[in-house]
Protein backbone atom coordinates (compact mmCIF):
# COMPACT_ATOMS: atom_id res chain seq x y z
CA UNK A 1 0.00 0.00 0.00
CA UNK A 2 1.11 3.54 -0.67
CA UNK A 3 -0.21 6.75 0.79
CA UNK A 4 -0.08 9.71 -1.57
CA UNK A 5 0.75 12.09 1.29
CA UNK A 6 3.41 9.70 2.66
CA UNK A 7 4.30 11.78 5.69
CA UNK A 8 1.86 12.13 8.55
CA UNK A 9 -0.79 14.77 7.98
CA UNK A 10 0.05 16.01 11.48
CA UNK A 11 3.70 16.73 10.71
CA UNK A 12 3.15 20.50 10.72
CA UNK A 13 1.38 20.40 14.07
CA UNK A 14 4.37 18.54 15.54
CA UNK A 15 6.79 21.27 14.56
CA UNK A 16 7.66 24.03 17.04
CA UNK A 17 6.34 27.49 16.23
CA UNK A 18 9.57 28.81 14.72
CA UNK A 19 9.97 25.74 12.52
CA UNK A 20 6.41 26.12 11.21
CA UNK A 21 7.05 29.77 10.43
CA UNK A 22 10.33 28.86 8.76
CA UNK A 23 8.61 26.21 6.63
CA UNK A 24 5.94 28.70 5.57
CA UNK A 25 8.60 31.25 4.64
CA UNK A 26 10.53 28.70 2.59
CA UNK A 27 7.49 27.69 0.60
CA UNK A 28 6.50 31.31 0.21
CA UNK A 29 9.94 31.97 -1.26
CA UNK A 30 9.59 28.99 -3.61
CA UNK A 31 6.22 30.30 -4.79
CA UNK A 32 7.72 33.77 -5.30
CA UNK A 33 10.54 32.30 -7.39
CA UNK A 34 8.04 30.30 -9.44
CA UNK A 35 5.95 33.44 -9.94
CA UNK A 36 8.96 35.40 -11.19
CA UNK A 37 9.80 32.58 -13.60
CA UNK A 38 6.28 32.59 -15.01
CA UNK A 39 6.41 36.37 -15.43
CA UNK A 40 9.53 36.04 -17.58
CA UNK A 41 8.29 32.87 -19.32
CA UNK A 42 4.59 33.56 -19.87
CA UNK A 43 2.29 30.95 -21.40
CA UNK A 44 -0.91 31.45 -23.41
CA UNK A 45 -3.06 30.25 -20.50
CA UNK A 46 -5.70 29.11 -22.96
CA UNK A 47 -7.93 27.70 -20.23
CA UNK A 48 -7.26 30.34 -17.58
CA UNK A 49 -10.46 31.04 -15.70
CA UNK A 50 -10.58 34.34 -13.84
CA UNK A 51 -12.12 33.92 -10.36
CA UNK A 52 -14.81 36.52 -11.05
CA UNK A 53 -16.24 34.48 -13.94
CA UNK A 54 -18.84 31.75 -13.27
CA UNK A 55 -17.64 28.15 -13.25
CA UNK A 56 -20.00 25.88 -15.18
CA UNK A 57 -18.27 22.49 -14.93
CA UNK A 58 -16.86 22.47 -11.38
CA UNK A 59 -18.45 22.25 -7.92
CA UNK A 60 -19.35 25.79 -6.80
CA UNK A 61 -16.92 25.96 -3.87
CA UNK A 62 -14.07 26.27 -6.36
CA UNK A 63 -14.88 29.99 -6.46
CA UNK A 64 -13.60 30.28 -2.88
CA UNK A 65 -10.44 28.29 -3.63
CA UNK A 66 -9.36 30.40 -6.60
CA UNK A 67 -10.08 33.86 -5.20
CA UNK A 68 -6.33 34.64 -4.91
CA UNK A 69 -5.64 33.40 -8.45
CA UNK A 70 -5.81 36.71 -10.27
CA UNK A 71 -3.51 35.97 -13.21
CA UNK A 72 -2.02 33.24 -15.37
CA UNK A 73 1.36 33.73 -13.68
CA UNK A 74 -0.17 33.12 -10.23
CA UNK A 75 -2.00 29.99 -11.40
CA UNK A 76 1.13 28.54 -12.99
CA UNK A 77 3.30 29.45 -10.01
CA UNK A 78 0.87 27.57 -7.78
CA UNK A 79 1.13 24.56 -10.09
CA UNK A 80 4.94 24.56 -9.89
CA UNK A 81 4.93 25.04 -6.13
CA UNK A 82 2.29 22.38 -5.51
CA UNK A 83 4.21 19.82 -7.57
CA UNK A 84 7.46 20.60 -5.72
CA UNK A 85 5.60 20.32 -2.42
CA UNK A 86 3.99 16.97 -3.31
CA UNK A 87 7.39 15.57 -4.30
CA UNK A 88 8.99 16.91 -1.12
CA UNK A 89 6.32 15.25 0.98
CA UNK A 90 7.36 11.98 -0.64
CA UNK A 91 11.05 12.45 0.10
CA UNK A 92 11.84 12.70 -3.61
CA UNK A 93 15.45 12.59 -4.77
CA UNK A 94 17.01 15.21 -7.12
CA UNK A 95 16.45 12.94 -10.15
CA UNK A 96 12.76 12.71 -9.31
CA UNK A 97 12.49 16.50 -9.35
CA UNK A 98 14.36 16.72 -12.66
CA UNK A 99 12.12 14.19 -14.38
CA UNK A 100 8.91 15.48 -12.76
CA UNK A 101 9.60 19.03 -13.88
CA UNK A 102 10.38 17.89 -17.42
CA UNK A 103 7.35 15.59 -17.77
CA UNK A 104 4.76 16.50 -20.38
CA UNK A 105 1.70 16.75 -18.08
CA UNK A 106 3.31 19.66 -16.26
CA UNK A 107 3.69 21.61 -19.51
CA UNK A 108 0.07 20.94 -20.41
CA UNK A 109 -0.90 22.56 -17.13
CA UNK A 110 1.37 25.55 -17.64
CA UNK A 111 0.35 26.03 -21.28
CA UNK A 112 -3.34 25.92 -20.47
CA UNK A 113 -3.07 27.40 -16.95
CA UNK A 114 -5.24 24.71 -15.46
CA UNK A 115 -6.19 24.28 -11.80
CA UNK A 116 -4.89 20.75 -11.26
CA UNK A 117 -2.84 22.05 -8.34
CA UNK A 118 -6.06 22.12 -6.31
CA UNK A 119 -6.73 18.35 -6.26
CA UNK A 120 -2.97 17.74 -6.08
CA UNK A 121 -2.76 19.64 -2.79
CA UNK A 122 -6.02 18.06 -1.66
CA UNK A 123 -4.51 14.59 -1.96
CA UNK A 124 -1.41 15.64 -0.04
CA UNK A 125 -3.47 17.16 2.77
CA UNK A 126 -5.95 14.33 3.33
CA UNK A 127 -8.26 14.16 5.21
CA UNK A 128 -8.58 17.95 5.46
CA UNK A 129 -7.89 18.26 1.75
CA UNK A 130 -10.99 16.30 0.73
CA UNK A 131 -12.91 19.41 -0.48
CA UNK A 132 -9.92 20.28 -2.67
CA UNK A 133 -9.38 16.76 -3.99
CA UNK A 134 -13.04 16.42 -4.98
CA UNK A 135 -13.16 19.77 -6.77
CA UNK A 136 -11.73 18.08 -9.89
CA UNK A 137 -12.52 14.42 -9.20
CA UNK A 138 -11.80 12.64 -12.51
CA UNK A 139 -8.50 11.21 -11.25
CA UNK A 140 -8.41 12.27 -7.61
CA UNK A 141 -11.56 10.37 -6.62
CA UNK A 142 -9.77 7.05 -7.19
CA UNK A 143 -6.89 8.12 -4.98
CA UNK A 144 -9.35 9.26 -2.33
CA UNK A 145 -11.10 5.89 -2.53
CA UNK A 146 -7.86 3.96 -2.03
CA UNK A 147 -6.87 6.25 0.83
CA UNK A 148 -10.31 5.86 2.44
CA UNK A 149 -9.99 2.07 2.41
CA UNK A 150 -6.78 2.39 4.43
CA UNK A 151 -8.41 4.40 7.21
CA UNK A 152 -9.57 2.81 10.48
CA UNK A 153 -12.38 5.38 10.80
CA UNK A 154 -13.92 4.88 7.36
CA UNK A 155 -17.50 5.57 8.30
CA UNK A 156 -16.76 8.70 10.30
CA UNK A 157 -14.99 10.08 7.21
CA UNK A 158 -17.85 9.01 4.93
CA UNK A 159 -20.34 10.67 7.27
CA UNK A 160 -18.33 13.90 7.25
CA UNK A 161 -18.30 13.88 3.43
CA UNK A 162 -22.07 13.37 3.27
CA UNK A 163 -22.61 16.21 5.74
CA UNK A 164 -20.30 18.43 3.71
CA UNK A 165 -22.23 17.72 0.52
CA UNK A 166 -25.55 18.46 2.25
CA UNK A 167 -24.15 21.75 3.55
CA UNK A 168 -23.08 22.63 0.00
CA UNK A 169 -26.69 22.11 -1.14
CA UNK A 170 -27.89 24.45 1.60
CA UNK A 171 -25.38 27.10 0.55
CA UNK A 172 -25.47 26.75 -3.23
CA UNK A 173 -28.78 25.01 -3.88
CA UNK A 174 -29.01 21.91 -6.08
CA UNK A 175 -25.78 22.79 -7.87
CA UNK A 176 -25.34 19.50 -9.82
CA UNK A 177 -28.20 20.63 -12.07
CA UNK A 178 -26.12 23.65 -13.11
CA UNK A 179 -23.08 21.67 -14.24
CA UNK A 180 -22.50 21.53 -17.97
CA UNK A 181 -20.68 18.99 -20.14
CA UNK A 182 -17.15 20.02 -21.11
CA UNK A 183 -17.07 21.29 -24.67
CA UNK A 184 -14.26 18.87 -25.64
CA UNK A 185 -15.78 15.70 -24.18
CA UNK A 186 -16.63 14.33 -27.63
CA UNK A 187 -13.33 15.28 -29.27
CA UNK A 188 -9.87 13.72 -29.58
CA UNK A 189 -8.75 15.83 -26.61
CA UNK A 190 -10.69 13.49 -24.34
CA UNK A 191 -8.21 10.80 -23.26
CA UNK A 192 -10.80 8.57 -21.63
CA UNK A 193 -10.99 4.91 -22.57
CA UNK A 194 -14.70 5.55 -23.08
CA UNK A 195 -13.96 7.89 -25.96
CA UNK A 196 -11.26 5.81 -27.65
CA UNK A 197 -12.61 2.33 -26.99
CA UNK A 198 -16.34 2.78 -26.54
CA UNK A 199 -18.41 1.04 -23.85
CA UNK A 200 -16.33 -2.15 -23.98
CA UNK A 201 -12.94 -0.62 -23.19
CA UNK A 202 -14.55 2.02 -21.01
CA UNK A 203 -16.27 -0.64 -18.92
CA UNK A 204 -13.08 -2.67 -18.67
CA UNK A 205 -11.20 0.43 -17.51
CA UNK A 206 -13.77 1.02 -14.78
CA UNK A 207 -13.55 -2.61 -13.62
CA UNK A 208 -9.74 -2.41 -13.62
CA UNK A 209 -9.75 0.85 -11.64
CA UNK A 210 -12.18 -0.55 -9.10
CA UNK A 211 -10.05 -3.69 -8.80
CA UNK A 212 -6.88 -1.64 -8.26
CA UNK A 213 -8.61 0.49 -5.65
CA UNK A 214 -10.07 -2.41 -3.68
CA UNK A 215 -7.23 -4.91 -4.12
CA UNK A 216 -4.13 -2.77 -3.74
CA UNK A 217 -5.46 0.25 -1.82
CA UNK A 218 -2.58 2.01 -3.55
CA UNK A 219 -3.50 5.61 -4.30
CA UNK A 220 -1.15 5.98 -7.25
CA UNK A 221 -2.08 2.75 -8.96
CA UNK A 222 -5.77 3.43 -8.43
CA UNK A 223 -5.43 6.88 -10.00
CA UNK A 224 -3.37 5.56 -12.91
CA UNK A 225 -6.13 3.18 -13.98
CA UNK A 226 -8.78 5.65 -12.85
CA UNK A 227 -7.38 8.14 -15.36
CA UNK A 228 -8.47 5.72 -18.09
CA UNK A 229 -11.83 4.99 -16.48
CA UNK A 230 -12.88 8.63 -16.08
CA UNK A 231 -15.54 9.58 -18.64
CA UNK A 232 -13.62 12.75 -19.41
CA UNK A 233 -10.00 13.70 -18.88
CA UNK A 234 -7.39 15.72 -20.70
CA UNK A 235 -3.62 15.44 -20.49
CA UNK A 236 -3.28 18.08 -17.79
CA UNK A 237 -5.20 15.74 -15.47
CA UNK A 238 -2.16 13.45 -15.47
CA UNK A 239 -0.37 15.94 -13.21
CA UNK A 240 -1.70 13.97 -10.23
CA UNK A 241 0.30 10.94 -11.38
CA UNK A 242 3.68 12.69 -11.51
CA UNK A 243 4.43 12.54 -7.74
CA UNK A 244 4.48 8.75 -8.14
CA UNK A 245 7.90 9.24 -9.77
CA UNK A 246 9.27 9.46 -6.22
CA UNK A 247 8.44 5.78 -5.73
CA UNK A 248 10.47 4.64 -8.73
CA UNK A 249 14.13 4.46 -9.69
CA UNK A 250 16.33 3.23 -12.48
CA UNK A 251 14.95 2.00 -15.79
CA UNK A 252 11.25 1.95 -14.72
CA UNK A 253 11.49 5.61 -13.74
CA UNK A 254 13.04 6.59 -17.08
CA UNK A 255 10.46 4.56 -19.02
CA UNK A 256 7.58 6.22 -17.19
CA UNK A 257 9.08 9.63 -17.89
CA UNK A 258 9.42 8.77 -21.58
CA UNK A 259 5.81 7.56 -21.63
CA UNK A 260 4.73 10.99 -20.39
CA UNK A 261 5.87 12.31 -23.80
CA UNK A 262 3.97 9.69 -25.82
CA UNK A 263 1.63 12.39 -27.11
CA UNK A 264 4.47 13.60 -29.38
CA UNK A 265 3.39 10.80 -31.72
CA UNK A 266 0.67 13.19 -32.86
CA UNK A 267 3.37 15.25 -34.62
CA UNK A 268 3.71 12.32 -37.04
CA UNK A 269 0.31 10.64 -37.00
CA UNK A 270 -1.87 13.65 -36.31
CA UNK A 271 -4.93 13.37 -34.09
CA UNK A 272 -5.16 9.63 -34.78
CA UNK A 273 -2.03 9.20 -32.68
CA UNK A 274 -3.43 11.03 -29.69
CA UNK A 275 -4.57 7.71 -28.25
CA UNK A 276 -0.87 6.97 -27.59
CA UNK A 277 -1.08 9.50 -24.75
CA UNK A 278 -2.82 6.79 -22.73
CA UNK A 279 0.56 5.07 -22.51
CA UNK A 280 1.52 7.33 -19.60
CA UNK A 281 -1.07 6.21 -17.01
CA UNK A 282 -0.59 2.62 -18.15
CA UNK A 283 3.17 2.97 -17.69
CA UNK A 284 2.71 4.44 -14.20
CA UNK A 285 0.47 1.54 -13.22
CA UNK A 286 2.81 -1.08 -14.73
CA UNK A 287 5.95 0.37 -13.13
CA UNK A 288 4.37 0.64 -9.69
CA UNK A 289 2.94 -2.88 -9.95
CA UNK A 290 6.33 -4.27 -10.98
CA UNK A 291 7.98 -2.43 -8.10
CA UNK A 292 5.41 -3.72 -5.60
CA UNK A 293 5.91 -7.32 -6.76
CA UNK A 294 9.71 -6.96 -6.65
CA UNK A 295 9.52 -5.66 -3.10
CA UNK A 296 7.14 -8.49 -2.11
CA UNK A 297 9.52 -11.04 -3.59
CA UNK A 298 12.45 -9.55 -1.70
CA UNK A 299 10.45 -9.64 1.52
CA UNK A 300 9.59 -13.30 0.98
CA UNK A 301 13.24 -14.32 0.67
Secondary structure, 3 states (H helix, E strand, C coil): CCCCCCCCCCHHHHCCHHHHHHHHHHHHHHHHHHHHHHHHCCCCCCCCCCCCCCCCCCCCCHHHHCCCCCCHHHHHHHHHHHHHHHHHHCCCCHHHHHHHCCCHHHHHHHHHCCCHHHHHHHHHCCCCCHHHHCCCHHHHHHHHHHHHHHCCCHHHHHHHHHHHHHHHHHHHCCHHHHCCCCCCCCCCCCCCHHHHHHHHHHHHHHHHHHHHHHHHCCHHHHHHHHHHHCCCCCHHHHHHHHHHHHHCCHHHHHHHHHHCCHHHHHHHHHHHHHHHHHHHHHHHHHHHHHHHHHHHHHHHC
